[in-house]
Amino acid sequence: MCIRDRNKGKGKKADSNPAAMRKTVKRVAFNRFSQASEHTIKQNPLSALAMANLAMIEKVRSDCSSSDYAKSQLDEILGRFYPDTKINSYGRLSSDAKLITALLEGGAEKMSPMLIEVSALMAYQNDIDQFEKSDGGKMNLALLSYFKTNVPEWTAVNEEYLNAQTKGAIIADCKASGFDAEYDLAHEKGAFSDLAKKKLTEIKEAILASDFDWLGYEPTGYKLSDYIAGEDKDSEPTEATAGEGSAGEDSESTDESEAA
């Protein structure tokens, strides 16, 4: 519908100084702008996409602040999609007029893939070691379960895991995964038994130096089913079992004294 512009009349011009308006009148004026803006956003979905991107950037910065990876990735993403736009400020980015219009210039070609990449960083939410009880932990487990992600495709036994785990649990992993048998084949019969008697540092070095493929093996607490199907278990799945933990620590102490 075409609306005739009545602001071009020949009559006496009304006072055009907004600062002189009564606050109550100005409130009504901006309520009107809100109504028009709501309609504009609905008619122009790209504006919603721009605000969603900025809201997610804000969310990642606040909720993933303890993850150096998430922070560096966010900077890389922003620099790749909008190298000429500074989005360094913190706070309510989703209502920042300049940033919204700057993102709009990139169109859906930039904003759609950027929203996906930024949203994916929410996988690194701060959990303050609450793990499966945290919002981030629950979200990750739910998404992996819903989309039936093949989690074993991500190697579990690596240097980071070995540095965090006890000797007893690592030896148990070697036996459960078949590493012990492969190690014997690569060296000689009984070689793994001899290795298991050595210091933890030497065991880790031998594991990392081997060609054994750990892909597909998941230690205790690394299986999705440990959490999805066992939320009401009495034991905590994120820790090695009491037997493994105590055995590992006792064994390690004994070996250290033997080595000495």
RARAQUI-V364549 format. One record per helix or strand. SS is the DSSP state (hx for helix, st for strand). FROM is the first residue (numbers start at 1). LEN is the number of residues. If there is no record, write none. Layout:
BEGIN
ss->SS from->FROM len->LEN
ss->SS from->FROM len->LEN
END
This chain:
BEGIN
ss->hx from->6 len->3
ss->hx from->18 len->3
ss->hx from->23 len->21
ss->hx from->45 len->19
ss->hx from->68 len->14
ss->hx from->93 len->3
ss->hx from->97 len->8
ss->hx from->107 len->18
ss->hx from->131 len->3
ss->hx from->135 len->12
ss->hx from->151 len->3
ss->hx from->159 len->6
ss->hx from->167 len->11
ss->hx from->179 len->8
ss->hx from->191 len->6
ss->hx from->200 len->10
ss->hx from->225 len->4
ss->hx from->242 len->18
END
